[in-house]
């Protein structure tokens, strides 16, 4: 990922008092880096834009955690997703935490076990 962008960490971050804590799994961080690196082969600027959009969208989740739809492959109201460009950001609600589980391309049909945190 570009050095000018702040990479997600596993350390908690609250956007406002009373909101949930946002955490990124190791897998989700690796997914974000892989997305950036893949796109950057053809367009470093587009790679930065995609990463920026994903980080901006996920930053809003602690304040509006149920904004995403339920993941259709699973029957679990706590595992949700939001679209960002061509990507599905899969996250899980765990008490006071919003955990980013993985990032999946929208054309890919992942196995349900890949979507659980």
C-alpha positions, 0 to 999 in steps of 0.5 A, a space after each residue: 500500500 502507498 506510504 501516504 495512506 494510513 494502513 488499517 491496524 488491528 488496534 481499536 479505533 473509535 470514531 465518536 464516543 458511543 460508537 463501536 470499535 473498528 478492527 481489521 483482521 489479519 486476513 482483511 489487511 492482507 486482502 487490502 494489500 493484495 488488492 492495492 498491489 494487483 491494481 498498482 501493476 497497471 495503475 498506481 493512481 487507481 490502486 490508491 483510489 480503491 484503497 482510499 475508498 475502502 478505508 473511507 467506507 469502513 471508517 463509517 461502520 462503527 457509527 452505522 454498523 447495520 448499514 450493510 446487508 446480510 451476507 447472502 451466502 450465510 444466515 447470520 445477521 451479525 455478518 454483513 457486507 458493504 460494497 466499495 467499487 468492485 469489492 465486497 467488504 465483509 464484516 462481523 458485529 461482535 458486541 461493541 466491535 465491528 470486525 472487518 473479516 475479508 474483502 472479496 471481489 464481487 464476481 467471486 463466489 467464495 465458500 461460506 467458511 471464507 466469509 466468517 471471522 
